[in-house]
Amino acid sequence: MSAPFAQSLLDWYDQRAAALPWRSTHEVYRIWLSEVMLQQTQVETVIPYYDRFLTAFPTLEALAAAPLDAVLKLWEGLGYYSRARNLHKAAQVVVNQYQGVFPATAEGLQALPGIGRYTAGAIASIAYGEITPVLDGNVIRVFARLTDLEADVTQGTVKDDLWALAARWMPSERPGDYNQALMELGRTVCKPRNPLCETCPIHAHCAAFEHGTQTERPVKKPRAVSPHYDVTAGLIWNDQGKLLIAQRPAEGLLGGLWEFPGGKVEAGESLPACLQRELREELAIEVEVGQLFTVVRHAFTHFKITLHAFTCRYVAGPPQTLGVQAWAWVKPDALAAYSFGKADRDVIQALHNRGGMLF
């Protein structure tokens, strides 16, 4: 049984849908790219990245053949870099193992790196017209209000029930448009705060609107307080006026990105001592730690850091890849060719603001 509000929602979507670049195509490569970029990222942020990415990699084959560094550089600033690594890996899998043809079902798509249940449903319904549901944060919020759900939507069993409801409510016609309409409704009308209930095309079907509980839905357990860590980094100069940068291991946080080497401060450890220890452990080098250059505060998904960047003079030890994937000596004006995380880009900006700074 399809949702009783399906036709009203589709009529609203036909009139109000935003003109987004990936909505003008049914090409699975472009739809897949947009869905991966849209994970945990706002539409307005994604559009310029999407356009630049397609200019650089207009086809699946072009993406698969590109070096990972080039992919990460174009992704720089979009965050959640595992998405870029999986995007690159999935492109290579489709080209090498599927003869360049994406699986045509949500189940088949989930076999690819980085494609979970939601992303698979979105791609399969939009690109292939498969009658398969989606459930992201926007849709969860819409459904929690439509049903006036009192249960905590972060609980696994509750999510399972919502997936089942999403499947029952799927219409047999225009499944891709229906799924996009649900997400659009959650993004623009059924917003987390101050939902625009009076202008909602399906408020007549909304139990929370009827009961006046829409601002109380969805129910979520309070977020845990994010831990904080002090972290050090070294702007390590050699006699040729070059800086030492290191590439993080391919897997894990910020995998494959470049950074000014350093690491997390241990209990009872001074900042300079931390930096010297980390550089020995990761690169087997000795440095003379100089002045504090800049301090950067940054929040990741589950923790926060304060990054203390010091100017350092390289003393001894040929760099080795003990705890890093690679290393390089580069002139400050060549840093733009490498992909860095947000905190290190802030350090680079500070360096540029001062016109470069030798030890």
Secondary structure, 3 states (H helix, E strand, C coil): CCCCCHHHHHHHHHHHCCCCHHHHCCCHHHHHHHHHHHCCCCHHHHHHHHHHHHHHCCCHHHHHHCCHHHHHHHHCCCCCCHHHHHHHHHHHHHHHHCCCCCCCCHHHHCCCCCCCHHHHHHHHHHHHCCCCCCCCHHHHHHHHHHCCCCCECCCHHHHHHHHHHHHHCCCCCCHHHHHHHHHHHHHHCCCCCCCCHHHCCCHHHCHHHHHCCHHHCCECCCCCCCCEEEEEEEEEECCCCCEEEEECCCCCCCCCCEECCEEECCCCCCHHHHHHHHHHHHHCCEEEEEEEEEEEEEECCCCEEEEEEEEEEEEECCCCCCCCCEEEEECHHHHHHCCECHHHHHHHHHHHHCCCCCC
